[in-house]
Amino acid sequence: MLVRKLIDKKVFMDFGEIIKVAAAILASLGGACAIIYKGSSFFGKLWADKLLEKVKSENAKELEKTKNELLSGTESYKVRLKKSEFIFEKQFEAGSHFSGLVAHLTPTPKTLLEAYDSYTDELALTGERCDDIIKSLEHFLCQYSAIVDEDTREKISVVIEDAVSARYKFRNNPHKLSNNEVNFINVKLREIEKLLISKFTAQISI
């Protein structure tokens, strides 16, 4: 019976010691867990902050790049618009100038009787009119050659050649020169005038 009591007491003491050790271990682990949790929380926050800064930096660079592209595109558009305005102004100026030339070079229409009465005078003026056409058109090309298109330049050059040919015929035999040649030149001039006007009116409608 005594032995039994001693055994029970020994077991109880061993169990108590076990409880104490376990409690100490748990307490120790609990502190370590707290330290680990706090440490992981700190480093996690530090990593998150660095990641956030990296994302912000990349976004800022991307935003700056987009901004520069937009500014560059805007400036490029402004330059193109300015060029278009300048070209349109010059085309309008060329068309207006050519219309003035046609009005100046084309003789005032006359009745059949007036034309018959002034035939000799008109014939004398034919050579001068050819000279006027040649000089006026050459001056026009010198001033607006960079503005008018190739087709218009070629048409004007053909009219100049026609006027040179008519002048040559007049100088060699004035009475064989028909006024129809000069009139045909005037018809070509009016066609070119319509072509030039259509160029800039087409831009207005865009």
C-alpha positions as a printed NumPy array, in Angstrom:
array([[   0.   ,    0.   ,    0.   ],
       [   2.844,    2.371,    0.856],
       [   4.64 ,    1.438,   -2.314],
       [   1.476,    2.181,   -4.216],
       [   1.317,    5.679,   -2.745],
       [   4.933,    6.353,   -3.502],
       [   4.458,    5.264,   -7.107],
       [   1.386,    7.492,   -7.486],
       [   3.282,   10.43 ,   -6.016],
       [   6.232,    9.861,   -8.358],
       [   3.918,    9.683,  -11.379],
       [   2.14 ,   12.846,  -10.27 ],
       [   5.458,   14.644,   -9.855],
       [   6.644,   13.484,  -13.246],
       [   3.4  ,   14.639,  -14.846],
       [   3.701,   18.001,  -13.113],
       [   7.215,   18.396,  -14.37 ],
       [   6.032,   17.526,  -17.846],
       [   3.351,   20.18 ,  -17.629],
       [   5.893,   22.759,  -16.498],
       [   8.288,   21.872,  -19.309],
       [   5.484,   21.925,  -21.844],
       [   4.322,   25.278,  -20.551],
       [   7.856,   26.623,  -20.781],
       [   8.176,   25.316,  -24.346],
       [   4.864,   26.813,  -25.369],
       [   5.801,   30.103,  -23.78 ],
       [   9.13 ,   30.037,  -25.554],
       [   7.516,   29.146,  -28.853],
       [   4.901,   31.779,  -28.366],
       [   7.535,   34.479,  -27.971],
       [   9.445,   33.214,  -30.963],
       [   6.259,   33.124,  -33.015],
       [   5.546,   36.688,  -32.02 ],
       [   9.051,   37.704,  -33.005],
       [   8.782,   35.809,  -36.299],
       [   5.358,   37.336,  -37.002],
       [   6.591,   40.832,  -36.244],
       [   9.726,   40.279,  -38.325],
       [   7.798,   38.879,  -41.276],
       [   5.288,   41.716,  -41.016],
       [   8.104,   44.309,  -41.074],
       [   9.945,   42.742,  -44.001],
       [   6.671,   42.148,  -45.836],
       [   5.756,   45.808,  -45.479],
       [   9.258,   46.827,  -46.566],
       [   9.015,   44.602,  -49.656],
       [   5.533,   45.902,  -50.449],
       [   6.737,   49.505,  -50.134],
       [   9.662,   48.833,  -52.463],
       [   7.369,   47.093,  -54.939],
       [   4.951,   50.019,  -54.778],
       [   7.77 ,   52.5  ,  -55.39 ],
       [   8.949,   50.433,  -58.345],
       [   5.439,   50.359,  -59.82 ],
       [   5.054,   54.11 ,  -59.235],
       [   8.412,   54.767,  -60.913],
       [   7.509,   52.62 ,  -63.93 ],
       [   4.095,   54.271,  -64.193],
       [   5.702,   57.721,  -63.982],
       [   8.138,   56.819,  -66.779],
       [   5.305,   55.418,  -68.895],
       [   3.214,   58.522,  -68.251],
       [   6.118,   60.799,  -69.182],
       [   6.702,   58.792,  -72.362],
       [   3.021,   59.037,  -73.318],
       [   3.032,   62.751,  -72.538],
       [   6.095,   63.322,  -74.741],
       [   4.529,   61.304,  -77.567],
       [   1.335,   63.354,  -77.325],
       [   3.293,   66.608,  -77.285],
       [   5.393,   65.464,  -80.233],
       [   2.264,   64.432,  -82.127],
       [   0.593,   67.757,  -81.368],
       [   3.621,   69.732,  -82.538],
       [   3.865,   67.61 ,  -85.684],
       [   0.174,   68.227,  -86.397],
       [   0.631,   71.977,  -85.877],
       [   3.553,   72.006,  -88.319],
       [   1.567,   70.058,  -90.933],
       [  -1.422,   72.355,  -90.443],
       [   0.785,   75.42 ,  -90.835],
       [   2.276,   74.002,  -94.039],
       [  -1.186,   73.208,  -95.405],
       [  -2.37 ,   76.734,  -94.635],
       [   0.698,   78.209,  -96.332],
       [   0.278,   76.035,  -99.442],
       [  -3.433,   76.844,  -99.642],
       [  -2.714,   80.577,  -99.381],
       [  -0.127,   80.327, -102.157],
       [  -2.469,   78.266, -104.36 ],
       [  -5.209,   80.841, -103.825],
       [  -2.738,   83.599, -104.636],
       [  -1.603,   81.776, -107.799],
       [  -5.183,   81.184, -108.935],
       [  -6.143,   84.804, -108.317],
       [  -3.032,   86.043, -110.111],
       [  -3.695,   83.812, -113.111],
       [  -7.331,   84.964, -113.288],
       [  -6.038,   88.526, -113.447],
       [  -3.657,   87.544, -116.255],
       [  -6.454,   85.947, -118.264],
       [  -8.622,   89.042, -117.859],
       [  -5.696,   91.21 , -118.968],
       [  -4.618,   89.028, -121.911],
       [  -8.076,   88.292, -123.276],
       [  -9.311,   91.061, -125.584],
       [ -12.661,   92.688, -124.942],
       [ -15.386,   90.929, -126.973],
       [ -16.609,   92.946, -129.961],
       [ -19.518,   92.802, -132.317],
       [ -18.927,   91.52 , -135.833],
       [ -19.057,   95.063, -137.255],
       [ -16.592,   96.365, -134.664],
       [ -14.265,   93.474, -135.356],
       [ -14.374,   94.135, -139.105],
       [ -13.734,   97.858, -138.699],
       [ -10.809,   97.297, -136.361],
       [  -9.323,   94.313, -138.201],
       [  -6.182,   96.19 , -139.244],
       [  -5.661,   97.56 , -135.737],
       [  -6.224,   94.128, -134.184],
       [  -3.768,   92.57 , -136.598],
       [  -1.125,   95.105, -135.634],
       [  -1.687,   94.271, -131.982],
       [  -1.404,   90.511, -132.487],
       [   2.38 ,   90.472, -132.246],
       [   2.303,   92.602, -129.122],
       [  -0.367,   90.372, -127.626],
       [   1.774,   87.284, -128.222],
       [   4.726,   89.001, -126.545],
       [   2.503,   89.934, -123.616],
       [   1.238,   86.36 , -123.256],
       [   4.769,   84.924, -123.317],
       [   6.211,   87.398, -120.807],
       [   3.223,   87.169, -118.45 ],
       [   3.186,   83.371, -118.377],
       [   6.959,   83.079, -117.972],
       [   6.799,   85.508, -115.064],
       [   3.935,   83.495, -113.555],
       [   5.961,   80.271, -113.718],
       [   8.976,   81.97 , -112.141],
       [   6.806,   83.137, -109.261],
       [   4.505,   80.14 , -108.71 ],
       [   6.273,   77.138, -110.255],
       [   6.808,   75.572, -106.818],
       [   3.1  ,   75.893, -105.979],
       [   1.28 ,   74.75 , -109.124],
       [   1.364,   71.052, -109.976],
       [   3.238,   69.465, -112.866],
       [   0.134,   69.125, -115.054],
       [  -0.61 ,   72.863, -114.77 ],
       [   3.023,   73.779, -115.468],
       [   2.991,   71.65 , -118.614],
       [  -0.25 ,   73.248, -119.852],
       [   1.182,   76.739, -119.304],
       [   4.4  ,   75.748, -121.1  ],
       [   2.339,   74.544, -124.084],
       [   0.516,   77.9  , -124.229],
       [   3.87 ,   79.713, -124.176],
       [   5.058,   77.549, -127.094],
       [   1.825,   78.312, -128.996],
       [   2.313,   82.044, -128.423],
       [   5.946,   81.835, -129.604],
       [   4.803,   79.993, -132.736],
       [   2.042,   82.56 , -133.4  ],
       [   4.483,   85.431, -132.944],
       [   6.924,   83.829, -135.384],
       [   4.203,   83.433, -138.011],
       [   3.071,   87.031, -137.516],
       [   6.579,   88.411, -137.972],
       [   7.171,   86.428, -141.172],
       [   3.782,   87.058, -142.782],
       [   1.321,   89.097, -140.69 ],
       [  -1.598,   88.754, -143.089],
       [  -1.473,   84.958, -143.022],
       [  -1.821,   84.876, -139.269],
       [  -5.379,   84.171, -138.301],
       [  -6.677,   85.757, -135.137],
       [  -8.115,   82.328, -134.394],
       [  -4.678,   81.162, -133.263],
       [  -4.53 ,   83.837, -130.593],
       [  -8.154,   83.176, -129.685],
       [  -7.332,   79.49 , -129.302],
       [  -4.512,   80.464, -126.94 ],
       [  -7.031,   82.477, -124.915],
       [  -9.305,   79.432, -124.721],
       [  -6.407,   77.395, -123.305],
       [  -5.689,   80.141, -120.78 ],
       [  -9.282,   80.037, -119.535],
       [  -9.067,   76.235, -119.195],
       [  -5.932,   76.584, -117.064],
       [  -7.677,   79.248, -114.997],
       [ -10.554,   76.84 , -114.267],
       [  -8.046,   74.118, -113.353],
       [  -6.226,   76.354, -110.858],
       [  -9.468,   77.526, -109.274],
       [ -10.707,   73.937, -108.936],
       [  -7.494,   73.032, -107.066],
       [  -8.066,   75.323, -104.11 ],
       [ -11.888,   75.091, -104.124],
       [ -11.461,   71.314, -103.732],
       [  -9.406,   71.944, -100.571],
       [ -12.099,   74.232,  -99.157],
       [ -14.7  ,   71.475,  -99.465],
       [ -12.531,   68.941,  -97.567]])
